[in-house]
């Protein structure tokens, strides 16, 4: 799951994730419809890189903590890997397009 916690009203989210394509295949992304809609569909720009953008509906904003999306992978083989956010390409847009993202934590995964 990809979760977001914010005290400031947000209007959109851009995320760029990296994972090890030798250990797993990206299958799908399921967006939480209460947050908004996909502007840029989740896709792999290259093996191991997932990109997607979410826009909060016009006239609305989001604050608090919520699940943004769920990522689904299929294991290829066992091993340990990390799903990381490429911080330079991730943005959380507040009023006026101000990027308020302070920290993005990935996940460490062990595949048996």
Helices and strands as residue ranges (DSSP letters): E 2-10, E 12-18, E 24-31, E 37-46, E 49-55, E 62-75, E 79-85, G 87-89, E 91-93, G 95-97, E 107-111
